[in-house]
Structure formats: structure tokens, C-alpha cells
Amino acid sequence: MKIAMILTSHDELGNTGHKTGFWLEEFAAPYYVFKDAGVELTLASPKGGQPPLDPKSDEPGAQTDATKRFKQDPAAQQALASTVPLDTIKAADFDAIFYPGGHGPLWDLAEDKHSIALIEQAYAAGKPVAVVCHAPGVLRHVKAASGEPLVKGKPVTGFTNTEEEAVQLTKIVPFLVEDMLKENGGTYSKGADWQPYVVTAGHLITGQNPASSEPAAEELLKQLGK
């Protein structure tokens, strides 16, 4: 069983002078769900190498059992430090694709032609595609075989406008995940802010926020029969 996890390479939070990247929990929790199930993981990012970590996800209040485990796991740290360039991987080589969030993907992966093609090919082949928190933003330009937006007419979720307001980045991000999903015709729904909420539309799995990353990974495994 092979799964590709796709991480952002973008580290600038707009023009604020602050750093962003991927959200640690949204990588670590799914990573261990997959590892503990015996999955062979490939980690990729647009630039390859070490993806940027959102510093806020490394603060004490953001730690979980999975992030603590990651910090005691040199093999996992080495795997993360040596992601392969995104343009070197093909959907045909994997059973499923998983995208952790963090604000970074809104700038790079949402516009990345290799990411868009990877999702389109994996989805068309009937392979599960899971995206959590801000990572549903990577679906912005992804099309179904019909040429319509992939999310059109599908139940989906993603980071809510109220969650974005709570972290005071509504005016900083290039687009709001909730608004984009609705504009692309998705049937958007959400749970309570910061609580786990996962929506499955066939083999497209979307999670609302960091707490949704582990259940989204578990749903992906379930679809793979693990």
C-alpha cells in the first residue's frame, strides 16, 4: 500500500513579514495513522527537501500526542527533511494521495500545475484523495473529467471563514477556503469551529481543521480496505 503525502514549500505569510508553511499536527497525525497501518509513504513538496513548518503549529498549545511522537522520532524527521520534488511523482505509482494543510498551500499548491494534475489523475483513476484544513484550497483549479470544478455538486468541507477570522488572517490569505469551495459549486458544510469534522464524497475526503486530520486519514485507510 503506497500513499503520497504532499506538503507545501511556501513559507511567507503574505506581506506580513511572518512565516507560514504546513501545520505540524496535520502532518504528524496522518503520518502515524499510515505508518502504524504499514503503509509505504512518499513525502513530496514543490521544491523538495525540508518543507517549511508554520511556527504557530510548533507552539506549546498546538501540541498533540502525534506531534510529541514526531519530535522523538528521528526517522520521521529525516523523512520530512528529504521530501522529493512534486514534479517527480506520478498518480499511477500510488494508491491514494493525502494533503496536510497549514496556510502555505493556499499560495503554492493551489496554483501548482503538478499538484493539480496529480489530483486530477488520482481522482479519475478512482484513488482516494484526502485534503484537510487549508488543503482543500488545493482543489481550487482541479477539474473533473467533465471539465467542471472537481468539487461541483459534491459535499465538501474545509477551514471555515469563522476559524480564519479567529486567527485574524481573513485579509491576509489569497482566498478563503470556505468561499472558494462554495464558488466552485461544492456543497459546503461544517462542524463546530476547531472540532473534528470530515466529509466524504465518494473517494474525495475533506477535513475541516487540524483536529480533522487524523479522522480524515483513518477514512482514507478505510477506503483502501486497511
N, C-alpha and C positions, 0 to 999 in steps of 0.2 A: 504494500500500500504506500503510495507516494503522494505527498501533499506539498505544494509550493506555498510559502508564506511570503507575501510581497510587502516590503516596507518602504517608507518614504526616504528620500535623500535631501529633503528641503528643511533648512534649519532657521530661516528668518521669518519672524512673526510680522509680516507686512513691513511697514516702515517704522515700527515702534522701537527698534533697536534691541528688542528682546528676542530670545531664542525659542524655537519650537522644534518639532520633529515627530517621532512616534510616541505613543503613550505606553509606558512600561507594562502596566497590568494587562493591556490589550495584546501585547506580545507574549508576556510570560505565562498568563493563564492558559491560552490556547496551546502554546508550545508544550506545556506539560500534559495537557489533555491528550495531545497527539503522541508525544514521546512515550507516555505511560501505556498507550494502546499499541505500541510497537510500530508506529508509522515512520517511514523514511522521509525526513524533512529536507527540503531545499529552501534556503532563505535567499531572497533576491531583492535588489533595490535598483533604481535607475542608474546610480553611479557605481554600484558595487561597494565592497568594503564596509566599514562601520557606518551604519545609519545613525543620524542624529537623534538623541534622546531628548524629549521635551523635559526640561529641568523641573517643571512643576510636578511631573509624574514620579520624580525621584525624591520628592519631599516626604517627611515622616508620615504625614496624614494620608498619603496616597498609597502606602504600602499594604500589601496583602500577603497571604501565605505563599502565593506563586512568586511574587516579586522577591520575597525573602529567600525563597528556594533558589531563584535565579542568581542572587548575589553570593550564594555559597556553591555555585556550580561553574567551575572553570571551563568545562566542555561547552556548556551553553553560551557562556560569554565569548568563547573563541568562535563558535558558530555564528554568533551575531556579528562579530567583528569582521567576518570574512564572507559577507553576502556576495553572491555572484551578480554580475550585471544583468539587469532585467532583459536586455535585448538578446541574451544568450539562451534563454529558456523558451520552451515550446509547450503549449497546452497538451499536445499529444503525449508528452512524457509523464503526465501527472494524472492522478485520479480525482483531484479536487484542488481548488485554489482558495486561500484564506488571506484576507487583508485586515491587519490591525489598523486602528485609527490613530488619533493624535491630529493636530491641526495641519501638519506638514502635507499630507496627501491632497489637501484642497488646492495647493499650489502646483505640485508636480504631477502626482499620479493621475489626477483628474484630467490633465491635458496630455498625458504621455501616450503616444501612439502605440507603443509596445504593450503598455498596460491595457489599453482599450482593445487591441487585437487579441491579447491573451484571454480576456474575459469573454469576448465575443466567440472565440473559438471553443473555449471550455464549455460555455453555456450551450452552444449549438450542438456540441458532442454529448450533451446530457450529463455533464460532470457538475457536481455541486460547487457553487461559488458562494462564499460567505464573506460578508463585509460588516464591520462593526463601528459604531460611534460616528466619527467623521469619515470613515472609509466608504460608506455609501456614496459619498461625494465622487468616488472614482467611477461611478456609473453615469456621470453627467453626460458624456458623449457616446456611451455604449449603445449600440443598436441591436435590435433583434433581427432575425433573418428577413423579416418583412420590411426592414428599413426604418421602422418606428423605434422610438426610445425603448430600450430593454424593459424599463420599469413600467411602461404604459399599461394600465389596466391590471397591474399586479399589486397585491398587498405588500407594503414595504414599511420599514421604519428607519430611523437614523437620529443622530443628535438633534434634539428639539431646539426650537427657537428660544424657549424659556431657559433651557440649560445653557445655551450660548449667551443669553443675557446675564445669567448668573455669573459667568466667568468674564463678563464685560468685554467680549470680543466681537459683538454683533457688527460693529462698524469697521473692524479690522480685517476680518476674513474676506476672501474674494467672492464668496457666495454662502448663503445659509443652506445647510443640508436639507432641512425640512422643506424650505421653499422650493429648492431645485427639484426634489422628488415629486412634489405636487405639480410643478410647472411641466415636468416631463410626463405627466399623466399617471403617476403612481397613486395607488390608493393608500395614502399615508395614515398610519395610526401610531399611537404612542402610549406608553405606560406612565406611571408617576416619574417625575424627574429623579435621576440617579438610581432608579431601581431596575433590576434586570427585566428586559423586555425583548423578545426575539420573535420575528415574523418569518414564516416560511411560505414561499410561493413556488411550489414545485421544487426545483433544485437551486433556487436563489434564496439565500438565507441572509436576513438583515438583522442587526442588533442595534439597540438604541444608544448605548453609552458604555463606559468601561465595565460596569457590572454585568453587562450582557455578553462580554467576550467569551467567558467560559461556557455558558449555556449555548451560545452560537457554535462553538467548536464541538460541543457534545452533539448538537443536532447534525452537524456535518458528518461526524463519525457514524451516527445512526443511519444517515442516508447511504453511507458506504458499507453498511452492514457490519460495522465493528462494535 
